[in-house]
Amino acid sequence: MRRRVMSMLVGVSLAASTLLGAGPATADTPPTEFGTDWHDPITAGPPIPRPHTKSCEVTVAEAQFRDFTPYKGDYSPPATCGKGRWAKVVLRLDGKVKGRQYDRLGYLRIGGVEVLRTSTPEPSVDGITWSVEKDVTRYSETLGRDQQVEMLIGNVVNDTYTGIIDVKATLTFYAPEKRAPASQTTPDRVLPLGDGSAGTTLTTPRNSERIVAEVYATGSGGGCEEYWYLTVPGAAPYSCKADDGPYREVQVKVDGRLAGIAAPFPTVWTGGWSNPFLWYVIPGPRAFDIKPIEYDLTPFAGLLNDGRPHDVEVSVVGVSKGQTGWSTPANVLVWQDEKSDHVTGKLTRHRASDLANEATYSPGSPTQEHRLDTEGGHRLSVSGYVNTSHGRVATTVTRTVANTSVHRWTEGESMDALKATWTDDEKVTTGSRALRTDRTYTMDGTTTLGSGDRLRTEIALGDRAESVTRHGGRRVNWSVMDDRYDGDATYTANVPREGRHAVGTSRERYRLIGDGGCHDRTLATVQGILTRDSLRC
């Protein structure tokens, strides 16, 4: 019987962050199989550094999510701790859930600005708790005023899916350090764009000298775009289709002209790859910290500063016409020239290569694997200048994205495997300063359904970024982040939870080195018990 292995258990579905977990202590002798409880979710990412100054905490939202009704409330900033000029602002989400529930996708918006996009772990019968922290200092302009709050973690609760998601979101504000210079990294304005769909307009302040868009792009919703990297063209016999195969690219256009390109991160949610036992304790990279894609739109500042509304559209290339499943909420961050009423400028150069996307299908048979080989890529380079109070400043943004993948599966999809790499290389040159960031995402996974309906998933995921900043040709800053996840879990499918007899191991190593210091942490689990938690730096 034909069965969809990869999607059987995937449900609907916070720049550094950490997920803090508590639970059973590390064990030298783990149980022989998963029980009804396991260690609370934990990740190996670094903690957020905090200044040693006065702090103030404000509760932003506190709610229980049973359906798709958003929480709505009011927010007011603290009266002390800096009054809008904070050294740092840290968002913390504390959650708890027990029973049976899918992974769910959620957001938190303050004043219409998306400040958090996250997903949830799947619970145990006895219940779990988890906490996520995110540096949200970049949204200080929004957080400095009374605002409306909206939060939603869409959920379904009934006789089968009993898990009620109980969360509390707080903000901790840290007062500026004495005699510390004003931060040049925090934007002066944060403008929400909603979902960035066609028809969205943007009007920037006329004295904008730097403009950056951020897009929280996620493929989700329980349909095939939740695992877009596995889709195949119509000619291939597979349960998830896309007209042009699995290549995806998140684009931003300004007045119909391509202004930014990026590779989406291949997030695996905590029910992903048909095997929640992989993710109960250690989630895949970014699963609870959905980082926005950033696009430097400064070359377009001269155009955008004319005081008129301009069309801005966010779209995902590769999605079949009429197909849903992507969410692309966006914000625009603006730095202003306080000594100018109007910053003029011009877009001087715009070059885009043809988008390459070739998906080659090799037919299989009842005894031979089907195979899809995909190669895709795109390159964009834009230049422009702004005439500021401190002189003319030219900016060039060059970005190159590419994807290669090999997808293999058998008749009936009882074996389904993908090996894929995405690269996203970006260079932003502003005056004599150049920032280069090279990103690489990897996925190597196989799911098999064997005798006795024993389903096994083996998977390795990678998230790597190397950044180098040069000023006048001299290196002034660098960092390398490398987050690696490996998991292997097996259980009996198509039976009640108590009959699954699941076993599984998972491991994460998160390394961050550079001029800012070193973080190197490794976690490992066996049957839901934390067996290793070590630091090397």
C-alpha positions, 0 to 999 in steps of 0.5 A: 500500500502506498504510504506517505512516510515523510509526512505522517506525523508532521503537524501544523505548525526567537541575533543569538538565542538560547533555549534553557531546559530543566528535567531529569539529570544526566544518566549513565544508564538510560532506559531501554526505550522511551517512557512517558516522560523525558528531559525538557527541551534544551539546545546548545546555543550560547547565552545572551550576554547582558550588561551589569546595569539596572534591569526592569522586567515587563510582562508582555503576554500571558495566555493559554492557546487552545485554538486559533484565537490570538491573545491581544493586550496592551504594552507599556515600556518601563518608566526607568532603566533608560527610558527608551535608550537601553543597553539591551532588551531581552525577550523571554518566552516560558512555555509548558504543555502536557498530553498529546499535541503536534508541533505548532508555529507561533508569533509575537507582535508588538505595535504590529512589529514581528519581534518573535517567530517560534515553534513548540516542542511536542509534549510528554504525557507527564508534561514538559516546560521550555524557555526561549530567549532572544535579543530584541534590542533592535526593536527598541524604537517600537518598545519605547512607546505604548503599543498593542500586543498580539500573540498566537500559537495556533492549536487544536485541542480535542479528545485526541490532541489534549495539549494546551499550550501555556506561555508567558512572554516577558521583556527585560530592559537593561539601563545604559552603562555610564559614559557609554557612547550611544549605540549606532547599531540600533535602528531609529525606526522599525516599520512593519510590513505585515506579510509583505505580499503584493500590494504592500507599500512602504513610506520611509522617513525622507532622511533615511541613510540606511535601510534593512528589511527582515523577513521571517520566512517559514514553510509550514502549515501541514502541507507539502511546503512544510517540507518544500525541500522534498517536493518533485516535479509533476512527472515524478511519482511522489506524494508532494509536488511542485511545478519546478521541484524543490528549489526555493528562493525568498525575494524582495522587490521594490516597485517591481524591481528585484531588490534582494534574494536569499536562500530559506533555511530548511527548518525541521519542526519537532514532528519532522521527518515522520519521527518526533522521537528525534526532537523531544529533547534537542530540536533541530537548528532554529526550530525554536529560534526562527531567525529573519532573513536580512536584506540590505536595501540601502542602495534603494534609499535615494528612491525610497526617500522621496516621501511617496509610498513604494510597492514592496513585495516578498515572494517565494520562488518555486511555489506552484501557482495557487499553492499555500504554505509560506509565511513571510512577515516582514519589518523594515529597519531604518537608520536616519541622518539626524542632521538632514531633513532629506537625504537624496541619492540614486540607484547606480547599478542593478545586475541580476543573473538568470535564475537557474533551476534544473531538476532532473528526474531518473525513473525507478521501478518496483526494484530500483530507486527513483531519483531527482537531482536538483541544481539551482542558483541566482546572483544579484548585485546592486549599488547606490549612494546617499548624500548625507550630512557627513558626505556621499556614501556609496553602498554595494550589495552582492548576493549569490545563492545556490542549492544542490540536492539528491532525492531518492525514494522507492515505490510506495515511499517506504524509503525516502532520502535527501542529501542537500546543500544550500549556500547564501554568500553576501557582501555589503560594501559601504564606503571603506567598510566591507562585511562578507557573510557566507552561509551554508545549510546542509541536510542528509536524512533517510527514513525507512519503513521496515518489517513490523512497521518499524520506522527509522529516521537517520538525519544530520543537519547543519547551520554554518555562517562565517562573517568577516568585516574589513575597514580600509582592507584591514580585518576588524571583526570576524566570527564563525558559527557552526551548529550541527545536529545528528539523530537516529530514532526508531519506533513502531508506526500505526500503533497507540503511543504505548506500543511504539517501543521507541528508541533514539539518540540525538546530539548537537554541537554548537560552536561560535568563535571569533573576536567576541570570544568562544562558545563550544557546547555539546549535548547528547541524549539516549531514549530522551535522557540527557547523557552529555552536556559539556563545554569546551571553551 
